[in-house]
Amino acid sequence: MTPKLRPNWRQNLSLALGATIITALLVGPIFGLRLERMGARTVIDPQWDKVAWACLAVFLVQFARPWITGHTTRRIPWPTLPAIPDRHRSLVLTVVLLVAVSWPFMAGRNAVDIATLALIYVMLGLGLNIVVGFAGLLDLGFVGFYATGAYTFALLYHWAGWSFWQALPLTGAMSALFGFILGFPVLRLRGDYLAIVTLGFGEIIRLLLVNLTGFTGGPDGISGLPKPSVFGLEMARSASAEGATTFHQFLGLEFNSMHMVIFLYLMALTLAVVTLWFSNRLLRMPIGRALEALREDEIACRSLGLSPMNIKLSAFTMGAMFAGFGGAFFAARQGIVNPESFTFIESALILAIVVLGGMGSQLGVILAAILITVLPEFAREFSEYRMLVFGLVMIVMMVWRPQGLLPMKRRHVEVS
């Protein structure tokens, strides 16, 4: 057994006081100096009690940490999911899928809308996971592909009158083309340099959408986008074309706006399942092994006869394709697209989903996407502090659980 270190209370006290002072400096201006409108004047409404409680909590935790853990370097054990035997895995997946399909028929409209948004982020997270988790390429401009898919559908409808289903394959193809084009400038880049180039790409796409006012509508975007139809039947109160039949008229039902909400949820679920199936199959294929080889060591990958250029281009292309599908669905669901929906914060959020869930872990990405989307809905009174709390959670995760919530399990073969 490793001997336990005896905590030094003076050292702990100095560390706790230092952490408390830093907490006061960070939390004080945000929570303590709260601005309130009183008629035409803006006054400061100090709320120092929140700052005091936060500082007290940080001081107590930091001061008592060595006594709680028993060792200054020991980490708190993290709960793990029980292993599912292979013979029961298909049964568990079937039950989870049945629960997901039946969810919109049991929950309210608000809950279904939140679940639909979560599934969009699941799709985006799984797409970015191919680039970051499988290939190890840091991409900070993933939102550019997301915007490409959304605007491809919007422009095809606005200028050519295409429906959602007609434009859907082209949205994925156009985003994949942009991913392929982005792959060439970054073939020889790694790490921070790669991140800067991809960040610039995402901002270039957004600024082009803002400035091409005659083509993209500029800051106002494009509105009036149609919702997806069901086998050519519109899910609306009345058909847009004269003599056409709507969905509820065809089935002899009374019109209910919830039908469209359920349909959009099931569409998002289908796209997310297809993305999950593709990325799962990708790992078992030679290209998936090549992506992992590139992530582990590019020099060793090249020495095995693999082409890093082709692997990087494949990763960017496949990840961008699913971002394009997600963007088209987002545009159809919202009915409007504008550049403000595709800022850098969206790229950071999608990347945070991959890092928080565990890079390369598909189940971890799904869990992180659901948590990041659903949890803020339970704390609406703290909505203005959402990014602050989000940043603190990411810092805590990087300190206590750098491998993510559910890290990817890799099979190892022992040679005796």
C-alpha positions as CSV (number, residue, x, y, z in Angstrom):
1,M,0.0,0.0,0.0
2,T,1.1,3.5,-0.7
3,P,1.7,5.5,2.4
4,K,-0.7,8.4,2.9
5,L,0.8,11.8,3.0
6,R,0.2,13.9,6.1
7,P,-1.6,17.1,5.0
8,N,0.2,20.3,5.8
9,W,-2.4,22.7,7.1
10,R,-0.4,25.8,6.5
11,Q,0.2,25.0,2.9
12,N,-3.5,24.0,2.5
13,L,-4.5,27.3,4.1
14,S,-2.4,29.4,1.7
15,L,-3.7,27.4,-1.3
16,A,-7.3,27.8,-0.1
17,L,-6.8,31.6,0.4
18,G,-5.3,32.0,-3.0
19,A,-8.1,30.0,-4.7
20,T,-10.7,32.1,-2.7
21,I,-9.1,35.4,-3.9
22,I,-9.1,34.3,-7.5
23,T,-12.7,33.2,-7.2
24,A,-13.7,36.6,-5.7
25,L,-12.0,38.4,-8.6
26,L,-13.7,36.3,-11.2
27,V,-17.2,36.0,-9.6
28,G,-17.4,39.4,-8.0
29,P,-17.9,41.6,-11.1
30,I,-20.4,39.1,-12.6
31,F,-22.6,38.3,-9.7
32,G,-21.8,41.1,-7.3
33,L,-22.2,44.1,-9.6
34,R,-25.5,43.3,-11.3
35,L,-27.0,46.0,-13.5
36,E,-30.7,46.8,-13.3
37,R,-32.8,49.2,-15.3
38,M,-34.9,51.6,-13.2
39,G,-36.9,53.7,-15.7
40,A,-34.4,55.7,-17.8
41,R,-31.5,55.0,-15.4
42,T,-29.2,52.0,-15.0
43,V,-28.2,51.3,-11.4
44,I,-26.0,48.7,-9.8
45,D,-27.8,46.1,-7.6
46,P,-25.0,44.5,-5.5
47,Q,-25.6,40.9,-4.6
48,W,-22.5,40.1,-2.5
49,D,-24.2,37.2,-0.7
50,K,-23.7,35.0,-3.9
51,V,-20.1,36.0,-4.1
52,A,-19.6,35.3,-0.4
53,W,-21.2,31.8,-0.6
54,A,-19.1,31.0,-3.7
55,C,-15.9,32.1,-2.0
56,L,-16.7,30.1,1.1
57,A,-17.5,27.0,-0.9
58,V,-14.2,27.2,-2.8
59,F,-12.2,27.9,0.5
60,L,-13.7,24.9,2.3
61,V,-13.3,22.5,-0.6
62,Q,-9.7,23.5,-1.3
63,F,-8.7,23.5,2.4
64,A,-10.3,20.1,3.2
65,R,-9.3,18.4,-0.1
66,P,-6.2,16.6,1.3
67,W,-8.2,15.3,4.3
68,I,-11.1,14.2,2.0
69,T,-8.9,12.3,-0.5
70,G,-6.3,11.1,2.0
71,H,-3.5,11.9,-0.6
72,T,-2.7,15.1,-2.3
73,T,-2.5,13.4,-5.7
74,R,-5.4,11.0,-5.5
75,R,-8.4,11.7,-7.7
76,I,-12.0,11.1,-6.9
77,P,-13.1,7.7,-8.4
78,W,-15.4,8.1,-11.4
79,P,-18.5,5.9,-11.7
80,T,-18.3,3.6,-14.7
81,L,-21.2,1.9,-16.6
82,P,-21.5,-1.8,-16.2
83,A,-20.2,-3.8,-19.1
84,I,-23.0,-5.2,-21.4
85,P,-22.4,-8.8,-22.7
86,D,-22.3,-9.1,-26.4
87,R,-25.4,-11.4,-26.4
88,H,-27.5,-8.7,-24.6
89,R,-26.1,-5.7,-26.6
90,S,-28.6,-6.0,-29.4
91,L,-31.5,-6.3,-26.9
92,V,-30.4,-3.2,-25.1
93,L,-30.0,-1.2,-28.3
94,T,-33.5,-2.3,-29.4
95,V,-35.0,-1.2,-26.1
96,V,-33.2,2.2,-26.3
97,L,-34.4,2.7,-29.9
98,L,-38.0,1.8,-29.0
99,V,-38.0,4.3,-26.1
100,A,-36.5,7.0,-28.4
101,V,-39.2,6.4,-31.0
102,S,-42.1,6.4,-28.5
103,W,-40.8,9.6,-26.7
104,P,-42.7,12.2,-28.8
105,F,-46.0,10.3,-28.2
106,M,-45.6,10.4,-24.4
107,A,-43.9,13.9,-23.9
108,G,-45.2,17.4,-24.3
109,R,-44.4,19.7,-27.2
110,N,-41.6,21.6,-25.4
111,A,-39.9,18.3,-24.4
112,V,-40.1,17.0,-28.0
113,D,-38.6,20.3,-29.3
114,I,-35.7,20.1,-26.9
115,A,-35.1,16.4,-27.9
116,T,-35.1,17.4,-31.6
117,L,-32.5,20.0,-30.9
118,A,-30.4,17.5,-28.9
119,L,-30.6,15.0,-31.8
120,I,-29.2,17.8,-34.2
121,Y,-26.3,18.2,-31.8
122,V,-25.8,14.5,-31.6
123,M,-25.5,14.4,-35.4
124,L,-23.1,17.3,-35.5
125,G,-21.0,15.8,-32.6
126,L,-20.8,12.4,-34.3
127,G,-19.7,14.1,-37.5
128,L,-17.0,16.2,-35.8
129,N,-16.0,13.0,-33.9
130,I,-14.8,11.5,-37.2
131,V,-12.4,14.5,-37.6
132,V,-11.3,15.1,-34.0
133,G,-11.9,11.8,-32.3
134,F,-11.0,9.3,-35.0
135,A,-8.3,11.2,-37.0
136,G,-7.0,13.5,-34.3
137,L,-7.4,16.7,-36.4
138,L,-8.4,19.7,-34.3
139,D,-11.2,21.5,-36.2
140,L,-12.5,24.8,-34.9
141,G,-14.4,25.7,-38.0
142,F,-16.9,22.9,-38.2
143,V,-19.8,25.3,-38.1
144,G,-18.7,26.4,-41.6
145,F,-19.9,23.0,-43.0
146,Y,-23.1,23.3,-40.9
147,A,-23.8,26.7,-42.5
148,T,-23.0,25.3,-46.0
149,G,-25.7,22.6,-45.7
150,A,-28.2,25.1,-44.3
151,Y,-27.7,27.7,-47.0
152,T,-27.5,25.1,-49.8
153,F,-31.1,24.1,-49.0
154,A,-32.2,27.7,-48.5
155,L,-30.7,28.9,-51.8
156,L,-32.0,25.9,-53.8
157,Y,-35.5,26.6,-52.5
158,H,-35.2,30.4,-52.9
159,W,-33.7,30.4,-56.4
160,A,-34.9,27.1,-57.9
161,G,-37.9,26.1,-55.8
162,W,-36.4,22.8,-54.7
163,S,-38.1,20.9,-51.9
164,F,-36.3,19.6,-48.8
165,W,-36.1,16.1,-50.0
166,Q,-34.7,17.2,-53.4
167,A,-32.1,19.4,-51.8
168,L,-31.0,17.0,-49.0
169,P,-28.5,14.9,-51.0
170,L,-27.0,18.0,-52.5
171,T,-26.6,19.6,-49.1
172,G,-24.4,16.7,-47.9
173,A,-22.5,16.7,-51.2
174,M,-21.8,20.5,-51.1
175,S,-20.6,20.4,-47.5
176,A,-18.4,17.3,-48.4
177,L,-17.0,19.3,-51.3
178,F,-16.1,22.2,-49.0
179,G,-14.5,19.7,-46.5
180,F,-12.5,18.3,-49.4
181,I,-11.4,21.8,-50.4
182,L,-10.5,22.7,-46.8
183,G,-8.4,19.5,-46.6
184,F,-5.8,20.7,-49.1
185,P,-4.5,23.8,-47.2
186,V,-4.1,21.8,-43.9
187,L,-2.3,18.7,-45.3
188,R,1.0,19.7,-43.7
189,L,-0.4,21.4,-40.6
190,R,-0.8,20.0,-37.1
191,G,-2.0,21.1,-33.7
192,D,-2.5,24.9,-33.2
193,Y,-1.7,25.8,-36.8
194,L,-4.4,23.4,-38.0
195,A,-6.9,24.9,-35.5
196,I,-6.2,28.4,-36.7
197,V,-6.7,27.6,-40.3
198,T,-10.0,25.8,-39.7
199,L,-11.1,28.7,-37.4
200,G,-10.4,31.1,-40.3
201,F,-12.4,28.9,-42.7
202,G,-15.5,29.0,-40.4
203,E,-15.3,32.8,-40.1
204,I,-14.8,33.2,-43.9
205,I,-18.0,31.3,-44.6
206,R,-19.9,33.4,-42.1
207,L,-18.6,36.7,-43.4
208,L,-19.4,35.7,-47.0
209,L,-22.9,34.9,-46.0
210,V,-23.2,38.4,-44.4
211,N,-21.7,40.3,-47.3
212,L,-23.3,38.6,-50.3
213,T,-26.5,40.4,-49.7
214,G,-27.9,40.0,-53.2
215,F,-27.4,36.2,-53.1
216,T,-27.8,35.1,-49.5
217,G,-29.9,37.9,-48.1
218,G,-27.0,39.2,-46.0
219,P,-27.6,39.6,-42.2
220,D,-31.4,39.1,-42.7
221,G,-30.9,35.6,-44.2
222,I,-33.5,33.7,-46.1
223,S,-37.0,33.1,-44.6
224,G,-40.1,31.2,-45.5
225,L,-38.3,27.8,-45.9
226,P,-40.8,24.9,-46.3
227,K,-41.0,22.1,-43.8
228,P,-40.3,18.5,-45.1
229,S,-43.3,16.7,-46.6
230,V,-44.4,13.1,-46.0
231,F,-44.3,11.3,-49.4
232,G,-45.3,14.6,-51.0
233,L,-48.0,15.4,-48.5
234,E,-47.7,18.7,-46.8
235,M,-48.1,18.7,-43.0
236,A,-50.0,22.0,-42.9
237,R,-53.5,23.2,-42.3
238,S,-54.0,23.9,-46.0
239,A,-52.0,22.9,-49.1
240,S,-49.9,25.6,-50.8
241,A,-51.0,24.4,-54.3
242,E,-54.6,24.4,-55.4
243,G,-56.2,21.0,-55.4
244,A,-53.3,19.3,-53.4
245,T,-54.0,17.1,-50.4
246,T,-52.5,17.6,-47.0
247,F,-51.3,14.9,-44.7
248,H,-54.2,15.1,-42.3
249,Q,-56.7,15.2,-45.1
250,F,-55.2,12.1,-46.7
251,L,-55.5,10.2,-43.5
252,G,-58.9,11.6,-42.6
253,L,-57.6,13.2,-39.4
254,E,-58.2,16.6,-37.7
255,F,-55.4,19.0,-38.2
256,N,-53.0,19.1,-35.3
257,S,-49.7,21.2,-35.2
258,M,-48.2,18.4,-33.0
259,H,-48.0,16.1,-36.1
260,M,-45.3,18.3,-37.6
261,V,-43.4,18.4,-34.3
262,I,-43.4,14.6,-34.0
263,F,-42.4,14.2,-37.6
264,L,-39.5,16.5,-37.3
265,Y,-38.4,14.6,-34.2
266,L,-38.6,11.3,-35.9
267,M,-36.6,12.7,-38.9
268,A,-33.9,14.0,-36.6
269,L,-33.8,10.6,-34.8
270,T,-33.4,8.8,-38.2
271,L,-30.6,11.1,-39.3
272,A,-28.8,10.7,-36.0
273,V,-29.2,6.9,-36.1
274,V,-27.8,6.8,-39.7
275,T,-24.8,9.0,-38.6
276,L,-24.2,6.7,-35.6
277,W,-24.4,3.6,-37.8
278,F,-22.0,5.1,-40.4
279,S,-19.4,6.1,-37.8
280,N,-19.7,2.7,-36.1
281,R,-19.1,0.9,-39.4
282,L,-16.3,3.3,-40.2
283,L,-14.3,2.1,-37.3
284,R,-14.5,-1.5,-38.5
285,M,-13.3,-0.7,-42.0
286,P,-9.7,-0.2,-43.2
287,I,-10.3,3.5,-43.5
288,G,-11.3,3.6,-39.8
289,R,-8.0,1.9,-38.8
290,A,-6.1,4.3,-41.0
291,L,-7.8,7.2,-39.2
292,E,-6.7,5.8,-35.9
293,A,-3.2,5.2,-37.1
294,L,-3.0,8.9,-38.2
295,R,-4.2,10.0,-34.8
296,E,-1.7,8.0,-32.9
297,D,1.4,8.7,-35.0
298,E,1.6,10.3,-38.5
299,I,5.2,9.2,-39.1
300,A,4.4,5.6,-38.2
301,C,1.3,5.8,-40.4
302,R,3.4,7.0,-43.3
303,S,5.9,4.2,-42.7
304,L,3.1,1.6,-43.0
305,G,2.4,2.7,-46.6
306,L,-0.6,4.8,-45.8
307,S,-1.1,8.2,-47.3
308,P,-1.8,10.9,-44.6
309,M,-3.0,13.2,-47.3
310,N,-5.8,10.8,-48.4
311,I,-6.7,10.0,-44.8
312,K,-7.0,13.7,-43.8
313,L,-9.1,14.5,-46.9
314,S,-11.4,11.5,-46.2
315,A,-11.9,12.6,-42.6
316,F,-12.8,16.2,-43.4
317,T,-15.0,15.1,-46.3
318,M,-17.0,12.5,-44.2
319,G,-17.4,14.8,-41.2
320,A,-18.5,17.7,-43.3
321,M,-21.1,15.6,-45.1
322,F,-23.0,14.9,-41.9
323,A,-22.7,18.6,-40.9
324,G,-24.4,19.4,-44.2
325,F,-27.3,17.1,-43.5
326,G,-27.7,18.6,-40.0
327,G,-27.6,22.1,-41.4
328,A,-30.3,21.3,-44.0
329,F,-32.5,19.8,-41.3
330,F,-31.9,22.8,-39.0
331,A,-32.9,25.2,-41.8
332,A,-36.1,23.3,-42.6
333,R,-37.0,23.0,-38.9
334,Q,-36.5,26.7,-38.2
335,G,-38.0,28.0,-41.5
336,I,-35.3,30.7,-41.7
337,V,-31.5,30.9,-41.9
338,N,-29.2,33.8,-41.1
339,P,-25.5,34.1,-40.4
340,E,-26.0,34.7,-36.7
341,S,-26.9,31.0,-36.3
342,F,-23.4,29.9,-37.4
343,T,-21.0,31.9,-35.2
344,F,-17.8,30.6,-33.7
345,I,-19.6,29.7,-30.4
346,E,-21.4,27.0,-32.3
347,S,-18.1,25.4,-33.3
348,A,-16.9,25.6,-29.8
349,L,-20.0,24.0,-28.5
350,I,-19.8,21.1,-30.9
351,L,-16.1,20.6,-30.1
352,A,-17.0,20.7,-26.4
353,I,-19.5,17.9,-26.9
354,V,-16.8,15.7,-28.4
355,V,-14.2,16.6,-25.7
356,L,-16.7,16.3,-22.9
357,G,-18.1,13.0,-24.1
358,G,-14.7,11.5,-24.8
359,M,-12.8,11.8,-28.1
360,G,-13.6,8.9,-30.3
361,S,-16.4,7.6,-28.1
362,Q,-19.7,7.5,-29.9
363,L,-21.8,6.8,-26.7
364,G,-19.9,9.6,-24.9
365,V,-20.7,12.1,-27.7
366,I,-24.4,11.2,-27.6
367,L,-24.5,11.6,-23.8
368,A,-22.6,14.9,-23.8
369,A,-24.9,16.3,-26.6
370,I,-28.0,15.4,-24.6
371,L,-26.6,16.9,-21.3
372,I,-25.4,20.2,-22.9
373,T,-28.8,20.6,-24.6
374,V,-31.2,19.5,-21.9
375,L,-29.6,20.7,-18.6
376,P,-29.8,24.5,-19.4
377,E,-33.6,24.0,-19.8
378,F,-33.8,23.1,-16.1
379,A,-32.0,26.3,-15.0
380,R,-33.6,29.0,-17.1
381,E,-33.2,31.5,-14.2
382,F,-29.4,31.1,-14.7
383,S,-29.5,31.5,-18.5
384,E,-27.4,34.7,-18.5
385,Y,-24.7,32.8,-16.7
386,R,-24.9,29.8,-19.0
387,M,-21.5,30.3,-20.7
388,L,-19.8,31.0,-17.3
389,V,-21.1,27.7,-15.8
390,F,-20.3,25.9,-19.1
391,G,-16.7,27.1,-18.9
392,L,-16.3,26.1,-15.3
393,V,-17.7,22.7,-16.0
394,M,-15.2,22.2,-18.9
395,I,-12.3,23.3,-16.6
396,V,-13.4,20.8,-13.9
397,M,-13.7,18.1,-16.5
398,M,-10.2,18.8,-17.9
399,V,-8.8,18.6,-14.3
400,W,-10.7,15.6,-13.0
401,R,-11.7,13.7,-16.1
402,P,-9.5,14.7,-19.1
403,Q,-10.5,11.6,-21.1
404,G,-14.2,12.5,-21.1
405,L,-17.4,11.2,-19.5
406,L,-17.3,7.9,-21.4
407,P,-13.8,7.4,-22.9
408,M,-13.4,5.2,-26.0
409,K,-12.5,1.6,-25.2
410,R,-9.9,0.2,-27.5
411,R,-9.3,-3.5,-27.9
412,H,-5.8,-4.6,-27.0
413,V,-4.1,-7.9,-28.0
414,E,-1.5,-9.3,-25.6
415,V,1.3,-11.3,-27.2
416,S,2.8,-13.8,-24.7
